[in-house]
Amino acid sequence: MAAMKRWNVEILIGEVDCRTYAEAQLYDEIRDDLVGNGQARRRVERPDIPAIGDEIAVARALSDLGHRLLVAAAGDLEDATHEHVSLER
């Protein structure tokens, strides 16, 4: 590899009542304004296992961040080419 880049994602997790909230923020050379959000809700009758709520909320935050990154990349590509761009999987 000629050059390596490092992108970091900071994940914050919090809990209020039966809800777990997660925020995933991307830090890279291009931007630091991309943030994904996710949450999980535990039903009162279910066992209280905080790690599971953390996993679900973080997975949703990372998925949201990934979507936002694709939208940003499509916008950057449209700005560069002046053509409509659709980034599909």
C-alpha positions as CSV (number, residue, x, y, z in Angstrom):
1,M,0.0,0.0,0.0
2,A,1.3,3.4,-0.9
3,A,-0.4,5.4,1.8
4,M,-2.5,4.7,4.8
5,K,-5.3,6.8,6.1
6,R,-6.9,6.6,9.5
7,W,-10.5,7.3,10.1
8,N,-11.8,7.2,13.7
9,V,-15.3,6.7,14.9
10,E,-16.2,7.8,18.4
11,I,-19.2,6.1,20.0
12,L,-21.1,7.5,22.9
13,I,-23.7,5.4,24.7
14,G,-26.2,6.5,27.3
15,E,-29.3,5.1,29.0
16,V,-32.5,6.8,30.2
17,D,-35.2,4.6,31.8
18,C,-35.6,1.6,29.4
19,R,-33.9,3.3,26.4
20,T,-30.3,3.1,25.3
21,Y,-29.0,5.8,23.0
22,A,-25.9,5.7,20.9
23,E,-24.1,8.3,18.8
24,A,-21.4,7.4,16.3
25,Q,-19.2,10.3,15.0
26,L,-16.7,9.9,12.2
27,Y,-13.5,11.8,12.3
28,D,-11.4,11.9,9.1
29,E,-9.3,14.3,7.0
30,I,-12.4,15.3,5.0
31,R,-15.0,16.2,7.6
32,D,-15.9,15.7,11.2
33,D,-19.6,16.5,11.0
34,L,-21.0,13.1,10.2
35,V,-22.9,11.7,13.1
36,G,-25.1,8.6,13.2
37,N,-27.8,8.0,15.9
38,G,-29.4,4.8,17.2
39,Q,-31.5,3.6,20.0
40,A,-32.8,0.5,21.6
41,R,-35.8,0.1,23.9
42,R,-36.1,-2.7,26.5
43,R,-39.5,-4.0,27.3
44,V,-40.2,-3.8,31.0
45,E,-41.0,-7.5,31.1
46,R,-37.7,-8.5,29.6
47,P,-34.5,-9.1,31.6
48,D,-32.3,-6.1,32.2
49,I,-29.1,-6.9,30.2
50,P,-27.5,-3.5,29.4
51,A,-24.9,-4.9,27.0
52,I,-27.6,-6.1,24.6
53,G,-29.2,-2.7,24.5
54,D,-25.7,-1.2,23.9
55,E,-25.1,-3.5,21.0
56,I,-28.4,-2.8,19.4
57,A,-28.2,1.0,19.8
58,V,-24.6,1.1,18.6
59,A,-25.4,-1.1,15.6
60,R,-28.2,1.2,14.6
61,A,-26.0,4.3,15.1
62,L,-23.2,2.8,12.9
63,S,-25.8,1.8,10.2
64,D,-27.2,5.4,10.3
65,L,-23.6,6.8,10.1
66,G,-22.9,4.5,7.1
67,H,-26.0,5.8,5.3
68,R,-25.1,9.4,6.0
69,L,-21.6,8.8,4.6
70,L,-23.0,7.4,1.4
71,V,-25.3,10.4,1.0
72,A,-22.4,12.8,1.7
73,A,-20.2,10.9,-0.9
74,A,-23.0,11.1,-3.5
75,G,-23.3,14.8,-2.9
76,D,-19.6,15.3,-3.2
77,L,-19.6,13.3,-6.5
78,E,-22.5,15.3,-7.8
79,D,-20.7,18.6,-7.0
80,A,-17.6,17.3,-8.8
81,T,-19.3,16.0,-11.9
82,H,-22.5,18.1,-12.1
83,E,-24.4,14.9,-12.7
84,H,-27.0,13.1,-10.6
85,V,-25.4,10.2,-8.6
86,S,-27.1,7.2,-7.1
87,L,-24.9,5.1,-4.9
88,E,-26.6,1.7,-4.5
89,R,-25.3,-1.4,-2.8
